[in-house]
């Protein structure tokens, strides 16, 4: 600061006879009493100089800004001291505040933001199960933890501490929570309730499936036969739809009715309301699955009342009686792995699963199984129809063998 009597800088635009424009900034008076004026060619240069001058003036001379009260000058000095640690100016701090802390639609409490989010998803016809799970498991606890807080006031550090309070979560659980909370903040940004998404800065942990989740075909056979013999036909039907038709055992099987199963066309219809992803699809019913479903056929809803608990008890009884373990989500892993091993078409498998591409299939579900095991898997049928299936398989094998022999004889005859 070269001016002897430095004051708050102020700026104006000056037009010249030549038609050119320059920008003037007066910063006080010289020792001769004349105005100390600086000239700039562009407005941006003049504004930057003015703001920098005023910031330095406050730092070096608390009495320099006569239009500020003592309390205001103290606040400015305190703010500058805090900003000094980040090598930031007061102007930068003000600009940041205006950009991020004053959203276009004003402040909103986190619990109200969750309601707005869920209502918007409800308008998009997302399934009731998704909305209920999203609210109860992911967004509800987050809103309760920060109850009464504005969305814009929740910081990155606080979000990280919220996740860290659940140190019992596995990596997959933590990742799922981060994904849902990212989606919440992304929605709020689009709707102009905030401008920052703190969960974009939180790294998702890597999830590695160490233990395979597929079951040997023999164990699948025993589990289904056990359910049928125990009289648990609704549970058996749901397991069959998951093991052989590619449906989600909880999110979709529990919502289907027997009217959705077309035995003549051998198709099962999943409406957008029944689907987890809100995308309708029609899945084929393989021959072996048709046999199981025909024995379990009923009316109304396929899944029984108290579905989750009854399914849990069935698996527990099977584990105790037959020593059959059931890894979490085993039916979906089995369908993916055995279907690709049998058909060799990942895209077709992904479509049946309700995925838009095979990416998730490869990343999450696919495991190595032998082609011979896949052949056995797709021949799993109830014990009551197994003799007929075995006899038919023998006849088909004999016909295929005779067709091969006939083809070879024909080739030899043609050569002669």
Beta strands, then each sheet from edge to edge (+ up, - down):
strand 1: 5-15
strand 2: 21-29
strand 3: 35-40
strand 4: 261-262
strand 5: 267-270
strand 6: 281-284
sheet 1: 1+ 2- 3+
sheet 2: 4+ 5- 6+
end
